[in-house]
Amino acid sequence: MIFDPRLCELGEGPLWHPIREQMFWFDINNQKLLSQDRDGPREWRFPEIVSAAGWISEDVLLIAGERDLFLFDLETEEVETLCLLEQDKPKNRPNDGRADPQGGFWIGTMAKDEAVGAGAIYRYYRGELRKLYSDITVPNAICFPPGGTFAHFSDTVTHKVMKVTLDADGWPNAAPEVFLDLTAEGLYPDGAVIDAAGVMWLAQWGASRVAAYDANGAFLRSIPVDAPQTTCPAFAGPQLTALIVTSARKNLDAEALRIAPNSGATFVIEGLTQGQREHQVII
């Protein structure tokens, strides 16, 4: 079922704001933040690529842009730089990101032309931005099981989703281990979210689906989506029982778009399970 019919070139970063009860997501290639609330659709265009967000207060989002992590006031549209991000790498852009249970914010970067190993994964926490992992090509699947003791992330081109233990402040304190290896199936992990029971819901680029895996990495089920390039899921709604899924239409030729004309739309799947509340970013 379509949640929002606006067709994104590269939809990404869905975020349910638990105070505003409002859905946000991005069209990366068109430099837009989109929203859907009780009053209908809204959108904001930025002078640079934006890709992911976390909520700070009722009116303020933290947004990842090409040059910085910045604060954006939804009512006044005022922008304030929080910290710089790869200003020395103009060929890079942000990609997947999500707030963690400790109030930090993880964000991945990558080359605009997807050059191998050009990106990285960072974490912002209480005034400090620290690079966690280098040599990343397409960062994705940043998500956090309940309890705050683990984090997941992926470099999509490796076909693997990783798992790493965290200390009490949310910093990785061990080497990452492979959580899912999808190489044999030829599947590409994209964005992911973990529900209240600890199940990972993983968008799989090119597979027209979101797949569920338990806390041990065992496959549970897949949910078809009417777009081949699913990008990221997020739980939404007052009871967090709606799974919102963004998608993309980039690089699809005319025949592919004829077969899947809803590519780039944002979808909703109701009644699967209950999600976790999106964590607040503490600055």
N, C-alpha and C positions, 0 to 999 in steps of 0.2 A: 504493500500500500504506500502511496506517495504522501509524504509529510509536507513537502514543499516542492512545487514543480519548477522552480527557477533552475536552469541548467548551468551548473558550474563547470568550468573547464577542468578545474582540479579542486573538488570539494574536499575539505579536511577539517580537523580540529573541532568536532562537535562538543559543546559544553552546555550543560543544563545548570543555570544559575538557581540555586536552591532558595534564595530569598526572593528574587524577582519572579521566580517560576517562569523563566523565559529561556528559550533555546537560542544558542548562538553557534555559528560555524563560519568557515572561511571558504572563499574561492581564491586559492593561492595565486594562480596565474593572472587573475584580474584584480588582484590587490584589494579584495573586498572582505569586510566582515558582514555577514548576513544574520538576520534574526527573524524569529516568528514568535509573536505573543498574542494576547487576547485582542489586540487592536490590529492584528494582521502583520504582513511582512514589512521589514525595514532593512536597510543596508547602508553601510558607510564605506567610502572608498579612501584609500590611503596612498601617499606618494611613494610607497615602497611595498615590497611583498610582505604580507602578514600571514601567519599560518596556525597559531595556537594561542590559547588564552587560559588564564585561571581567574577566579574571582577573589577580589580583595575586600570589597564592601558591597553594599546594595547597589551603588552607582558606579563603582570603579572596577575595571578589569585590568589585569596585567596581560599585555599582548607582546608576542614575540615578533619582532620585525627584522629587517636585513641588518640594521646597524646597532640595534639595542633592544633591550627589554624595556617597554615603556608602559606608563599608566594611562588609561583612557577613561575619561569620565563620560558615561553614556548620556548624561543629561546636557552637559555643557559642551561636550566634544573637545574638551581641553586635553592636551597631551603633555606628559612629563616623563623625561628619561629616567629610568630606574638604574640601569647600568648598561655599559657598552657591550656589544656582542659582535666579535669578529669584524670590527671596522677596517681591519687591515686585509680583509679578504672580500673584495667587491664582487668576485665571481660566485660567492656563496649566498645561500638564503636559508632561513629557518624551515623546519618541516614539523615533525610530530613533537608534541609536548603535553605535559600534564602535571598538575599539582600532586604532591605526595602527602601522606598522612601527617607528617611532621610540620607541614606548612611550607615546604620548599617547592620549587618548580623546576622540573627537568625539561630540557629543550635540546633537540637534535638539529644539526646543520648539515648542509650538503651543497655540492656544486650545482649551479643552475643547469649545467649541461650533464649532470650526473657523473662527472669525472670520478674515477675509482679512488676511494680513500681520501677524498678531499674534505670530508666533513668530520664532525665530532659530536659528542654528547656532553652537555653541561648541566650543572645544577646550581640554581640560585637559592641561597638560604640565608635569611636574616642579614642581608647586606653584602654577602660574599657570592661571587660567581666563580665556580671552580670547574675546570675541564675534567671530566671523568674518563672519557674514552676517545681515542684518536683513531684515524684511519677508517672512518665510517663512510660508506658510499650513500646509502639511503636509510637514515635513521627512522625507526618506527616502533610500534608495539610498546611504547612506554606506558606502564600501568602497574598497579600496586595491589596485592592481595590484602584482605582485612588483617589488621594487627600491626602493620607498619614495619615488619621485620625483613621483607623481601621487596625487590623491584624486578621488573622485567623490561627488556628492550630487545630490539632486533636491528640488524643491518639486512634489509630486505633481500639484497642480492645473494646473501649466503644461504637463504632458505631456512635460517635458524632463528628461534626465539631464545634469548638467554635469561638466566635467573641469577640474581646476586643478593647476598645477605647484606643487611644494613645495620649500622649501630643505632644507638638511642636517638641520635640527632638526624638520622636518615642518610648518613654518608655510607657508601659501600665500604665494607671492611673485609672483603675476600675477593678472590678472582671469580669472575662470572663463569657459570656452568651452563651447558646446553640444557634447556627445558624442553624444547620441541625441535626436532630435525625433520623438515618437510622435503628434504632433497629427493628422496625416492618417489614422492608423489608429484614432484615438480611444482609445488605450491609456493607462492611468494607471500610471506606474512606482511601485512600492512598495519594499520592501527588496531589497538586492542583495548578492552576495558574488562575489569573483573567485577563480578557481581557479589552480592552480600554473602553468598555461600562459598566463595572462592573459586568459582568457575570463570575461566578466561573465554571471552567472546572476541574472536579474532577475524578481522576482515582479511580476505585473501585476494590480492590483486590478480585480475584476469580469470578468476574462478566463479564469478557471479554468486558469491555466497559469503556468509559469516559462519564460522565454525566454532563449536564449543569444546573446550578441553578442561578436564578436572585438574585438581591441584598437583597431581602427579604427572600431568601431561598426556593422559589417556584421552583419546577422541571420544566425545559423547554424541554429538549430532551436528548437522549443518542445516542452515536456513537459507533457502534460495533468495536472491535479490535480483530484481529486474534490471540489472546493469552489470556488465562483466567486470568493470574496474571499481569494486568496492574499496573504500579507503579507510574508514574509521567508524566504530560504533561508540555510542554513549547512552547511558540510561537517563530517562527523562520522565516528567510527569510528577504530580503530587505524591504518588506512591512509588515512584521510580520503577514502574513496570513497563514502560514503553522503551524499546530499543531503537534509537535513531541511528541511521546508517548513511553516511555521506558517500558520494561516488564521483567519478571523473569521466570526461569524454575526450581528454587529451590523447592524441595519437591514434584515435579511431578513424578509420576511413569511412567513406560514404556508405559502403555496404554494411559495415559493422554498425553504423548509426541507424541504418534502415532496419536492421534486425533488432537493435536495442535502442529505440529512440529516447527512452527515459534515462540514458546514460548522462550523468551529471546532476540528476535530481537527488533530493534527500528523502530517504525512505523511513517508514516506521513499522516496526513489528511489535504487536501488542501481546502481553500476557505470557511471555516466555518465563520470566523469573523476576526477582527484585534486585535492583542495583544498589551500589553504595552511593551515599551522598558525596557529591564532588567536594574535595577538600579545599579549604580556604588557604590562600597564599598569605603568609605573614611576612611583611616587609620590614 
